């Protein structure tokens, strides 16, 4: 028995990396999988791999940020497998560049693929679940680059922060229809992120692999928790953001007010603010200068 027996799951960006691992794990857990992938050949290969292993899968090629493609994913699930139970939004790209060097296209492409690429399949699925009075599960892919920030990734980080907010709002709006919406911030080494691994860590990892030890950075490590969030076993959890990497599952706390200064019941005098700001930061224990927030994370490799 698997967590997803008799369930139907759409996984976007499922041709490679984390998405491929998620599609394969959802199939291993008994789910029928719609493999959504921009590269049709890569998507077909994953679907064939699932079928060869005794599972059920079909592939749908195209840009999931396109509403017609997003709608086709729901249609494929219903026509091939009789319904839809979960959507795992994973499709994404990187166009890293510091802000002053970033082109309009590098900004627009990343925002479109990530944000619109989450919005369109989510809207299509939510419309289906609302109209069919059927519960569902959404798993979105945020990133520590969005939650914490990362140098040279203003486009990617902004998109990923938006995805975390999108997931939380979707959870509120869809609760009445018994649809859950959660986000993960995964850390793994893929084609997109391998270059981010420091040389010393890369060498240590290679030595560890040669010894046959657990590969903390394997993208397939993300998949088991995603399969759980796509299953009915997680029906009591919604609107949350989790860190997932290696053998680690973290729960992130949203932005929370940690300190306050008041103007004694009157509109603030701008000239009075400078002398009070130190009070605010001292109470919070926060450095007012720019910080490398990624340095605070338990695991330094992003996705």
C-alpha positions as CSV (number, residue, x, y, z in Angstrom):
1,X,0.0,0.0,0.0
2,X,1.3,3.4,-0.9
3,X,0.4,6.9,0.3
4,X,-1.1,7.7,-3.2
5,X,-2.9,4.6,-4.1
6,X,-5.8,5.4,-6.5
7,X,-4.8,9.0,-6.6
8,X,-3.9,11.1,-9.7
9,X,-1.0,13.6,-9.5
10,X,0.2,16.3,-11.9
11,X,3.9,17.1,-11.5
12,X,5.3,20.1,-13.5
13,X,8.9,20.4,-14.6
14,X,9.0,16.6,-14.1
15,X,11.6,15.8,-16.8
16,X,14.7,16.3,-14.8
17,X,16.1,16.9,-11.3
18,X,13.7,17.4,-8.4
19,X,10.6,17.2,-10.5
20,X,11.7,13.9,-12.0
21,X,12.3,12.5,-8.5
22,X,8.8,13.7,-7.4
23,X,7.1,12.1,-10.4
24,X,8.8,8.8,-9.8
25,X,8.1,8.8,-6.1
26,X,4.4,9.6,-6.6
27,X,4.2,6.7,-8.9
28,X,6.0,4.4,-6.4
29,X,3.4,5.5,-3.9
30,X,0.7,4.2,-6.1
31,X,-0.3,7.4,-7.9
32,X,-1.1,7.8,-11.6
33,X,1.1,10.7,-12.8
34,X,0.7,13.4,-15.4
35,X,4.3,14.3,-16.3
36,X,4.3,18.0,-17.3
37,X,7.5,19.1,-19.0
38,X,8.5,21.9,-21.4
39,X,11.0,19.4,-23.1
40,X,8.6,16.8,-24.5
41,X,11.3,14.2,-25.0
42,X,12.4,14.4,-21.4
43,X,8.8,14.2,-20.2
44,X,8.2,11.2,-22.3
45,X,11.2,9.4,-20.9
46,X,10.0,9.9,-17.3
47,X,6.5,8.7,-18.2
48,X,8.0,5.6,-19.9
49,X,10.1,4.9,-16.9
50,X,7.1,4.9,-14.7
51,X,5.1,2.6,-17.0
52,X,8.0,0.2,-17.3
53,X,8.1,-0.1,-13.5
54,X,4.5,-1.0,-13.5
55,X,3.0,2.4,-12.8
56,X,0.6,4.7,-14.7
57,X,1.7,7.9,-16.4
58,X,1.2,10.1,-19.4
59,X,3.3,13.1,-20.4
60,X,2.1,16.5,-21.5
61,X,4.6,18.8,-23.3
62,X,4.4,22.6,-23.2
63,X,4.9,25.7,-21.2
64,X,2.9,25.4,-18.0
65,X,2.8,29.2,-17.7
66,X,0.4,29.0,-20.7
67,X,-3.2,28.8,-19.6
68,X,-4.1,26.4,-22.4
69,X,-1.3,24.0,-21.4
70,X,-2.3,24.3,-17.7
71,X,-5.9,23.4,-18.6
72,X,-4.6,20.5,-20.7
73,X,-2.9,19.0,-17.6
74,X,-6.3,18.8,-15.8
75,X,-7.9,17.4,-18.9
76,X,-5.2,14.7,-19.3
77,X,-5.6,13.7,-15.7
78,X,-9.4,13.4,-16.0
79,X,-9.5,11.7,-19.4
80,X,-6.7,9.2,-18.7
81,X,-7.2,8.4,-15.0
82,X,-10.6,9.6,-14.1
83,X,-9.8,12.6,-12.0
84,X,-7.2,14.8,-10.3
85,X,-6.2,14.7,-6.6
86,X,-2.9,16.7,-6.4
87,X,-0.7,19.1,-8.3
88,X,3.0,19.5,-7.6
89,X,4.3,22.8,-9.1
90,X,8.0,22.4,-9.7
91,X,8.8,24.0,-13.1
92,X,11.4,26.7,-13.0
93,X,14.5,28.3,-14.5
94,X,17.5,30.3,-13.3
95,X,18.9,33.5,-14.9
96,X,21.3,34.6,-12.2
97,X,22.7,38.1,-12.5
98,X,23.3,41.1,-10.1
99,X,20.5,43.6,-10.4
100,X,22.5,46.3,-12.2
101,X,23.6,43.8,-14.9
102,X,20.2,42.1,-15.3
103,X,18.3,42.4,-18.6
104,X,14.6,42.9,-18.9
105,X,14.3,39.4,-20.4
106,X,16.3,37.8,-17.5
107,X,13.8,39.3,-15.1
108,X,10.7,38.7,-17.1
109,X,11.5,35.1,-18.0
110,X,12.2,34.0,-14.4
111,X,9.1,35.7,-13.0
112,X,6.9,34.2,-15.8
113,X,8.1,30.6,-15.5
114,X,8.0,30.5,-11.7
115,X,5.0,32.7,-10.8
116,X,2.8,32.4,-13.8
117,X,3.9,28.8,-14.0
118,X,2.5,28.2,-10.6
119,X,-0.6,30.3,-11.0
120,X,-1.9,28.7,-14.2
121,X,-1.8,25.0,-13.2
122,X,-3.1,26.0,-9.7
123,X,-6.0,27.9,-11.1
124,X,-6.9,25.1,-13.5
125,X,-6.8,22.5,-10.7
126,X,-8.7,24.7,-8.2
127,X,-11.5,25.4,-10.7
128,X,-11.8,21.6,-11.3
129,X,-11.9,20.8,-7.6
130,X,-14.5,23.5,-6.9
131,X,-16.7,22.5,-9.7
132,X,-16.5,18.8,-9.0
133,X,-16.8,19.2,-5.2
134,X,-13.6,17.1,-4.9
135,X,-10.8,17.7,-2.4
136,X,-7.3,18.3,-3.5
137,X,-3.7,19.0,-2.6
138,X,-1.3,21.6,-3.9
139,X,2.5,21.5,-3.4
140,X,4.4,24.6,-4.6
141,X,8.2,25.0,-4.9
142,X,9.5,28.1,-3.2
143,X,13.2,28.5,-2.2
144,X,15.5,29.8,0.6
145,X,16.4,32.4,-2.0
146,X,13.0,33.8,-1.6
147,X,12.5,33.2,2.1
148,X,16.0,34.4,3.1
149,X,17.5,36.1,0.0
150,X,20.5,35.2,-2.0
151,X,23.1,37.5,-3.8
152,X,22.7,37.6,-7.5
153,X,19.1,36.2,-7.5
154,X,16.8,39.2,-7.2
155,X,14.6,37.8,-10.0
156,X,14.6,34.2,-8.7
157,X,14.2,35.2,-5.1
158,X,11.4,37.6,-5.8
159,X,9.6,34.9,-7.7
160,X,10.1,32.3,-5.0
161,X,9.0,34.7,-2.2
162,X,5.9,35.3,-4.3
163,X,5.3,31.6,-4.6
164,X,5.4,31.2,-0.8
165,X,2.8,34.1,-0.5
166,X,0.8,32.6,-3.3
167,X,0.6,29.3,-1.6
168,X,-0.5,30.8,1.7
169,X,-3.3,32.9,0.1
170,X,-4.4,29.9,-2.0
171,X,-4.7,27.9,1.2
172,X,-7.0,30.4,2.7
173,X,-9.2,30.8,-0.4
174,X,-9.5,27.0,-1.0
175,X,-10.0,25.8,2.5
176,X,-13.8,25.9,2.1
177,X,-13.4,23.4,-0.8
178,X,-11.2,21.0,1.2
179,X,-8.1,21.8,-0.8
180,X,-4.7,22.2,0.9
181,X,-1.9,24.3,-0.3
182,X,1.7,24.1,1.0
183,X,5.1,25.1,-0.2
184,X,8.5,23.6,0.1
185,X,11.9,25.3,-0.1
186,X,14.1,22.4,-1.2
187,X,17.9,22.1,-1.2
188,X,19.5,19.8,-3.7
189,X,22.1,19.6,-6.4
190,X,20.6,19.7,-9.9
191,X,21.6,21.0,-13.3
192,X,20.5,24.4,-12.1
193,X,22.3,24.5,-8.7
194,X,25.5,22.3,-9.0
195,X,27.7,25.3,-9.7
196,X,26.6,26.8,-6.3
197,X,28.4,24.1,-4.4
198,X,31.7,25.4,-2.9
199,X,34.8,23.4,-4.2
200,X,35.6,22.0,-0.8
201,X,32.1,20.8,-0.2
202,X,32.0,19.3,-3.7
203,X,35.2,17.4,-3.0
204,X,33.9,16.2,0.3
205,X,30.7,15.0,-1.3
206,X,32.5,13.1,-4.0
207,X,34.6,11.3,-1.3
208,X,31.5,10.5,0.6
209,X,29.8,9.1,-2.4
210,X,32.9,6.9,-3.1
211,X,32.5,5.5,0.4
212,X,28.9,4.6,-0.4
213,X,27.5,7.1,2.2
214,X,24.2,8.9,2.1
215,X,24.1,11.7,-0.5
216,X,22.5,14.6,1.3
217,X,22.3,16.6,-1.9
218,X,20.6,14.0,-4.1
219,X,17.4,15.7,-5.6
220,X,15.4,12.5,-5.0
221,X,15.6,13.1,-1.3
222,X,13.0,15.9,-1.7
223,X,10.4,13.5,-3.2
224,X,9.2,11.5,-0.2
225,X,7.9,14.6,1.7
226,X,6.3,15.9,-1.5
227,X,4.4,12.6,-1.9
228,X,3.2,13.0,1.7
229,X,2.0,16.5,1.1
230,X,0.2,15.3,-2.1
231,X,-1.6,12.6,-0.1
232,X,-4.7,12.7,2.2
233,X,-2.4,12.0,5.1
234,X,-1.5,15.7,5.1
235,X,-5.2,16.9,4.8
236,X,-4.8,18.7,8.2
237,X,-1.9,20.8,7.1
238,X,-2.2,23.9,4.8
239,X,-0.7,27.3,4.2
240,X,2.7,26.2,5.5
241,X,6.3,26.5,4.1
242,X,8.7,23.6,4.7
243,X,12.4,23.3,4.1
244,X,13.3,19.9,2.6
245,X,16.8,18.5,1.9
246,X,18.7,15.3,2.6
247,X,17.1,13.7,5.6
248,X,15.9,17.0,7.0
249,X,12.4,18.5,7.1
250,X,12.1,22.0,8.5
251,X,9.1,24.2,9.2
252,X,9.5,27.9,8.5
253,X,7.7,30.6,10.5
254,X,6.3,33.4,8.4
255,X,7.3,37.1,8.9
256,X,6.4,38.0,12.5
257,X,6.6,41.4,14.2
258,X,9.4,41.2,16.8
259,X,9.6,44.7,18.1
260,X,7.6,48.0,18.2
261,X,8.1,51.7,19.0
262,X,5.1,54.0,19.5
263,X,4.6,57.7,19.0
264,X,2.7,58.3,22.3
265,X,-0.7,58.4,20.6
266,X,0.3,61.1,18.1
267,X,1.3,61.2,14.5
268,X,5.1,60.7,14.2
269,X,7.3,63.8,13.9
270,X,9.9,62.7,11.3
271,X,12.6,64.4,13.3
272,X,11.8,62.3,16.3
273,X,12.3,59.0,14.4
274,X,16.1,58.9,14.1
275,X,16.7,58.8,17.9
276,X,14.1,56.0,18.4
277,X,15.3,53.6,15.7
278,X,18.1,52.2,17.8
279,X,15.5,51.3,20.4
280,X,13.6,49.3,17.8
281,X,16.6,47.3,16.6
282,X,18.0,46.7,20.1
283,X,14.7,45.3,21.2
284,X,14.6,43.0,18.3
285,X,18.2,42.0,18.4
286,X,18.5,42.7,14.7
287,X,21.4,44.3,12.9
288,X,20.1,47.3,10.8
289,X,22.8,46.8,8.2
290,X,22.4,44.4,5.2
291,X,22.8,40.8,6.2
292,X,23.6,37.5,4.5
293,X,20.4,35.8,5.6
294,X,21.4,32.6,3.8
295,X,24.2,32.2,6.3
296,X,21.5,31.6,9.0
297,X,20.1,28.6,7.2
298,X,20.9,25.1,8.4
299,X,21.7,23.9,4.9
300,X,23.5,26.2,2.4
301,X,22.7,24.7,-1.0
302,X,19.6,26.2,-2.6
303,X,17.2,25.1,-5.3
